[in-house]
Amino acid sequence: MANTKDTPEHLQAQNIIVIHPGSLYLRMGRASDVNPCRIMHAIARRRKPNGRAYKDSLLPPPVAQSKDSLPEFEECRLQVSHTLQSCVQSDGRRRYATPPQQISAFNRRSLAETLDSDTPVEWKDEQVGNTVIGEETLWLNPAGEFNLHFPIRRGELNLHKNIGGSMTGVMSDLQDIWQYVLRHRLKIDLKHLKSYKAVLVIPDIYNRAHLKELTTLLLSKIGFGCCFLVQDHVAATFGAGLGYACVIDVGDQKTSVSCVEDGISHPNTRVRLDYGGADVTQSFFWMLQKCAFPYKECNQSNPQDAFLLKQLKEEYGHVNLDVCGSLERSFTVQQPQQAKCKYTLQVGDEAIVAPLGLFHTELFSVTGANKSVPITQKPCAAQPHPEDCFDAEYLRETGRRGKENLEQTANESGIGNAENQDDDMVVEEQEKDGGKASDKDFIMPGGQVIGIDQAVLQSIERCPNDELKRKMYGCILVVGGGMKFTGISNWLQNRVALKIPLIYRSEHNIVTSSKDIDQEITSWKGAAIMSCLESATELWITEPEWTRYGLRILREKAVFMW
């Protein structure tokens, strides 16, 4: 039997690089790899003498608590706690909870235990050059002379008015990070990139101007021979082996939902909510502090402490109703130039309440994410671009000009049709108002952004027909690293089941790790599968084509509705 690694398909897959950028992690690897390389999507640059300081935070910064937001948070926390206490365990017994006062009393008495460490850890500022990439940025002194940048935040390019926030600055950061991974992790000589192809996983809700910059980055600046772009939700269905699904992608800083059928993400069903795993972390930290968190020096704006909090959330967080009362846990802290310490604490239902913030967004008032504006797909007409000469504006104008000529001829012939003119005006008004109405659907009456269960219902209800709605209620796919909590998919399934309209109630299914693939890499794996299909040969955009035609070639070849 021939070695599978020598087959033409495998050799072809070795020359395809799949890139899935996220707010916290970048996943990149060959299409032939079982798992991609994962690296923190961050870059630190040494400031020039007297240069201005700028640092993106690893976690979303807490907002100033107003008189309204604190009671709102506390009321929601108590409401969720009472709901949990009214639940039953799998053996039918009622759940119980340890009183918070008892947990706080234990944590107040808990003191740090200093551990022997042979080699004290030092900051690495002096051991590195002018640019530091990935997890190494955690070991730079926050008070030092490096600026820290995360080029993607809340699911899109991190454009802002400060240092490094211009489109040029963000593209430069992406180029340096991606080339670093190609050179040092994938061991590819950048001189040979012309013989490699790139697949870029883009958000399901995209900005056309940003896609132009990203394609230019891949083909003209980094130097791949050709590339194509695929939406993350479409890639996720390929990775999970599903023909259709309502996809929920919970990342570090955003949650997106859309309905995908036969490789097409229906534009009306797409929504992006600006909360994710990092907001769960901040909410969890807030609750830990309320219970006298023993590591009192913890500062969430310090990258080392922020990363520790993220790890604690992942280790402690769950939605397992069989776990009751308080659990005793321990963790170690080793800050540079300080002794290594071990802390012991008790954690109660806070470990369940924090992940349930994805359903009760008032718990995200810590970061202000509960008041964020939902993002829906802008229509083509709302994203004009000077290079795209066949955009909606051009088609509308040329269509109208032709229509005016026809009307003039008709009037000369004595055939006037005023009704049609009124109809056109109505259609145009609907187009203008459509965007406003769509955003309101994803906000609750009190101004809170909706939770993921409501987002699923709203998204599916926007499907064009009843048959498609029934299919989507029957298959809900959860991907991304922000919702990896034991038991949370059952909670989602129950919440959605209670609200499904009667006519669609049938066996509905929540898929989280189909084919035994880690849900963090489902989209990456799907893009790798797509790139090796026979039909993919028509999708590749070459560098000469891009240079000559620009956005027009994307309009022709993109696998999504432009």
RARA-V568336 format. One record per backbone hydrogen bond with DSSP energy under -1.0 kcal/mol. CO is the residue of the C=O (numbers start at 1). NH is the residue of the N-H. If there is no record, write none. Layout:
# RARA-V568336
((CO | NH) (CO | NH))
This chain:
# RARA-V568336
((3 | 6) (4 | 7) (7 | 11) (8 | 12) (9 | 13) (10 | 14) (12 | 15) (13 | 16) (13 | 31) (15 | 197) (16 | 31) (17 | 199) (18 | 29) (19 | 201) (20 | 27) (24 | 41) (26 | 39) (27 | 20) (28 | 37) (29 | 18) (30 | 33) (37 | 28) (39 | 26) (40 | 42) (42 | 134) (43 | 149) (44 | 132) (45 | 147) (48 | 51) (54 | 148) (66 | 70) (68 | 72) (69 | 73) (70 | 74) (71 | 75) (72 | 76) (73 | 77) (74 | 78) (75 | 79) (76 | 80) (77 | 81) (78 | 82) (79 | 83) (80 | 84) (81 | 85) (82 | 86) (84 | 87) (87 | 95) (89 | 92) (93 | 89) (96 | 325) (99 | 103) (100 | 104) (101 | 105) (102 | 106) (103 | 107) (104 | 108) (105 | 109) (113 | 342) (121 | 337) (130 | 46) (132 | 44) (134 | 137) (135 | 138) (136 | 139) (137 | 140) (139 | 124) (141 | 144) (145 | 47) (147 | 45) (148 | 56) (149 | 43) (151 | 158) (153 | 156) (156 | 153) (157 | 159) (162 | 165) (165 | 160) (166 | 170) (167 | 171) (168 | 172) (169 | 173) (170 | 174) (171 | 175) (172 | 176) (173 | 177) (174 | 178) (175 | 179) (176 | 180) (177 | 181) (178 | 182) (179 | 183) (180 | 184) (181 | 185) (181 | 186) (182 | 188) (189 | 192) (190 | 193) (192 | 195) (193 | 196) (193 | 225) (196 | 225) (197 | 17) (198 | 228) (199 | 19) (200 | 230) (202 | 232) (207 | 211) (208 | 212) (209 | 213) (210 | 214) (211 | 215) (212 | 216) (213 | 217) (214 | 218) (215 | 219) (216 | 220) (216 | 221) (217 | 222) (218 | 224) (225 | 543) (226 | 198) (227 | 541) (228 | 200) (230 | 202) (231 | 235) (232 | 236) (233 | 237) (234 | 238) (235 | 239) (236 | 240) (237 | 242) (243 | 262) (245 | 260) (246 | 477) (247 | 258) (248 | 479) (249 | 256) (250 | 482) (251 | 277) (252 | 278) (254 | 251) (255 | 273) (256 | 249) (257 | 271) (258 | 247) (259 | 266) (260 | 245) (261 | 264) (264 | 261) (266 | 269) (267 | 270) (271 | 257) (272 | 375) (273 | 255) (273 | 275) (276 | 280) (277 | 281) (278 | 282) (279 | 283) (280 | 284) (281 | 285) (282 | 286) (283 | 287) (284 | 288) (285 | 289) (286 | 290) (289 | 292) (294 | 296) (295 | 298) (299 | 302) (302 | 306) (303 | 307) (304 | 308) (305 | 309) (306 | 310) (307 | 311) (308 | 312) (309 | 313) (310 | 314) (311 | 315) (312 | 316) (313 | 317) (320 | 323) (327 | 347) (329 | 345) (331 | 343) (333 | 341) (335 | 338) (340 | 115) (341 | 333) (342 | 113) (343 | 331) (345 | 329) (347 | 327) (348 | 351) (349 | 352) (349 | 353) (350 | 354) (351 | 318) (352 | 356) (354 | 357) (355 | 358) (356 | 359) (356 | 360) (358 | 452) (360 | 363) (361 | 364) (362 | 365) (364 | 367) (364 | 369) (366 | 63) (368 | 371) (369 | 372) (370 | 449) (375 | 272) (379 | 382) (380 | 383) (385 | 388) (387 | 389) (388 | 391) (391 | 395) (392 | 396) (393 | 397) (394 | 398) (395 | 399) (396 | 400) (397 | 401) (398 | 402) (399 | 403) (400 | 404) (401 | 405) (402 | 406) (403 | 407) (404 | 408) (405 | 409) (406 | 410) (407 | 411) (408 | 412) (409 | 413) (410 | 415) (411 | 414) (418 | 422) (419 | 423) (420 | 424) (421 | 425) (422 | 426) (423 | 427) (424 | 428) (425 | 429) (426 | 430) (427 | 431) (428 | 432) (429 | 433) (430 | 434) (433 | 437) (434 | 438) (435 | 439) (436 | 440) (437 | 441) (439 | 442) (440 | 443) (442 | 450) (444 | 447) (448 | 444) (451 | 455) (452 | 456) (453 | 457) (454 | 458) (455 | 459) (456 | 460) (457 | 461) (459 | 462) (460 | 463) (465 | 469) (466 | 470) (467 | 471) (468 | 472) (469 | 473) (470 | 474) (472 | 475) (475 | 246) (476 | 511) (477 | 248) (479 | 250) (483 | 485) (485 | 488) (486 | 319) (487 | 491) (488 | 492) (489 | 493) (490 | 494) (491 | 495) (492 | 496) (493 | 497) (494 | 498) (496 | 499) (496 | 500) (501 | 504) (502 | 505) (509 | 476) (511 | 478) (513 | 516) (514 | 517) (518 | 521) (519 | 480) (521 | 525) (522 | 526) (523 | 527) (524 | 528) (525 | 529) (526 | 530) (527 | 531) (529 | 532) (530 | 533) (533 | 536) (534 | 537) (535 | 538) (536 | 539) (541 | 227) (542 | 546) (543 | 547) (544 | 548) (545 | 549) (546 | 550) (549 | 552) (550 | 553) (551 | 555) (552 | 556) (553 | 557) (554 | 558))
